[in-house]
Amino acid sequence: MPRHQSALLAAAMALIVVIGMTAHVVWRDRQTTVAQMEALAADMAKVVESHVLHTIRGAEIALHQAATVVDDAGSIEAVRTPPYWYRLRDALANVDGGDTLWLFDAQGNSVVGTGRQQDRPINVADRPYFRAVMEGADLVISPALHSRLDNRIIFIIARPIRDWTGEIIGVASTAMKTEWLVNFYALMSFGLETTVTVFRTDGEIVARNPDLSSHLGKNNRHGPLFQEQLPRSPSGVYWARSMLDGKERLAAYRLIPSLNLVVYTGIESGSTFAAWQSRSLWFIAEVILTTTLVLLLLVWGARMIRREHRSQIRAIEAESAAQQLGAELHQARRDPLTGLPARGLFIELAEGMHRSAGRRGSVLAFLYIDLDGFKGVNDRHGHEQGDKVLVVVAEIMRRTIRDGDLIGRLGGDEFVICLSGHVPNIRTVATSVADRIIKEVRDLDMGVGCSIGIAFTAGECSDLPCSLRVADAAMYRAKKMGKGAWSIHEPMQEPCLSCAEKSAA
């Protein structure tokens, strides 16, 4: 086969390989994105479920207190007197998200209320929640509805009031702010297009963010959540198009059987893959550009081969070696997982901080950080979870340090922070940063903690690796103290060897 045909065949095969590898990388990135979004939706659902339970339990306690006030007063009408009304008002004050608390007689007429427009007479005999309570339901949570006081959107939690014989003589209800259940948790979307909804098990909407007003009165019982997912499992994650607004979402749900409620959190499909699409387009563009450049170089090289074969081979070998060396250097200087400086780059940057500190007469503090329990996370949950822990911990450290401070990953689960300041403030700053990192890592509830060793470097000391060594030694003393703590290196514990040699000379 002629040489130029062989070159064309090799180029075609290389192009096929590049296309295949690009498609594989993009597909793997998509799978990772889906897994991350599923975990985010599920975590949001868990948090909202906990908040709903807390809110409803608080309202139940308040309604029970209201029934007790009626018992103590002797009748619903007697609650109008100041001592009992004040107790009723205090019960409402303890309801998170509560707007008003009302007592109604058996005909649905308001007897006494607290909160907004408490003196305005209203009748709720036609409300389904009122009828359900009068028919014997112990606790009823209504769907979202318009308040008859001011037309605001609320939902009602109601329970019966019984006399000493057990006969229902009225209803105690509290009007709840729908936004209390869902608005805060919509902030957890991290820039994604999300929806948070609380349904009753009959498909009625109790609360929703966003656009509750446009969905008021709608029922979702014929949607995929109630027709397909809930019959299979009380919780889960799934893809489906909403019958309420027609949008396709990655959704998570959790059934609360004790309250006949379902928590639903969804991330719109376009928002789910927006970041992945952007990354993929940039990656594909880079691959195309790189491939084009390589092909151009190959064509140029093929022409040069005809004239100077040996010289071209040496140039290609030199270029390949340079590219490999550059890739290896880049890999060595930056941690690919967290993006933090690796040991070599960290030392280089810390030396620059040290020179600057010497000119200002300030001191460096090194915080040597080691994660406690990290090996157990890897063993129990795999390296993917371990990597997630490292990324989250690195982000905590980024948030904790000040502008101008330095953070690096030395390898494994070891990190180091370099702070600059003046004596004696630097000690306070270093211990404050250590305390905050220890607390926030512990509060992650991801099965890890951290131990921190602190060492201070005087302006005249230029041996930064020695400073890291004594900070490492202080960290191990913190571990011996019981982990989850920090320890400060003192010179009498283990002096700086470089400084000691200079003093001896």
Steps between C-alpha positions, in 0.01 A plus 500: 500500500642845409628707790243780457212249501634346820510845657140570396386164642679568828344846520152355436546237772627764743198717424266207569673435833477867598129510415439181699693623804325837488159334487596275792622791716185702426277200577680427830472865599127485430460192719687673780281809460183290522625329817586835658164652412313194630687528830425873519127451434483217758682709762265793440200271547640370830557851632155620398343188655671575832382860487142400421494254790636762738250762384195272518601364842529857628154583368357182657638606838347846464159355404516263797575799723200679348274204588642505853418871528138422405487226767636737762264782396198267507376592151620638167323831564678544834837509323417858395589619852852648521681231708396221266544709184857582604570127537356444153721777360809348666418165339503663154828679576669162539387376156777537241334630185168556675289798385177482702337265750120474511235318699174423319173367641325193360321717240832632362462850645815664633492537880842640576824546307853629533727653240393722210138630486414298805173687561358442153217239506531219249327170433684190372220247505541447126874432521585131441750499786230620743258232386770232528575599861132512592464149356763372743848553348758559772725722290438649156751680278322690227627572149614853423205741487414871500448649845159652556663775705723656234511253206861395577595142414525283813438144611309391809585253777190415704392267780172446692407655834307254715307540822537272801270243339715480187247679279648740243395853594725694265820516300842650579698599194816687416559671168854427379717696257561276199834667429626390842517138381674548165651842430816461708580161353472634148821688584678162514475476122857625447396703195286220351137529390325314782153452640401393852145378557312348793201288393226328695471131424182575302709710257395843631775765525579628852802719414719561197788713382487654247166607350264368767230749398486367143458140624253569782217248495677259264525131584794274413346163586507393133864597455794256497586571864169362630426251222845341459753594767315496834341156437854362457683668786445766769809688379706517185648694212360497145476688169155612386305781338278686745132502424472832686726714278618257229868531593731198507689467827733282697290459813534355848210427732438381856169378645409612855230242580430631851384832352370374162747732327752456217810720464614555139816674377580533131781635282406596144673283241646797312645637821626154601719468192583867438842485666573161338406634157725802546791282612442258214488774237823652627663158521390404148615839369839449663525149355408625153748784522772273631425233241500757221834636614641148522376416151653819366825412666483151350447642151786741551709218637421275203631765267809551711564124502551505128778753540648435840383172651746473784465862608123472513509186713721675755266801505196279557678313779606827663146639476352181646750508787421867566127432503543208739726704726250788501214263584700339780602841637139621495384182672766535769426866577121483533284241675255384228222417748479819709689742275721596795877549465694176550804484729755647255283793394389559860861527621580738214204725584569478874859614441363810328273563801802452727704760315212745515448429871869566565472844342196587711636350821211253524485127576371197307277237657473151348189288573570135415161327462434127492151347464396261776302196386564557129626145442176369647297706252698353209468148637125524563382716211770482237743748355230701325352598838852558631568739212175680575607543864837645392333748264251613766774538765715699256206732438456551877865602525465740207207670675686517830827664397543870425597664173877470467523177702615176337360146501644184346447125488812304587354165401242247620289662772767753607458873444701802610406865545747790518387817679686830540467747787665690781578377848296439712194518271623216279451247778137607546438494124655153460307342788176666386544358148583158647190503723274595212638232267470230769140599573385527137663168402340330799160657418513353147392168653695318230686271738820706526658752734836668495805554719716809451858581590603866514854634466624859483798609292697807604601750232864395512429128449521400134459123530132454407519118465624496861197708602273250328676217681446647846137587410458134398645394836253731678217344302593154623501635855144623434403150386647353819287748696190327363462633146268777389730756664795727426842521658753783481867420453727663753877531431593307812303199373696463177727788387545598136806300389605753236495788748680290761782422252533868411523592869767233559704630204 
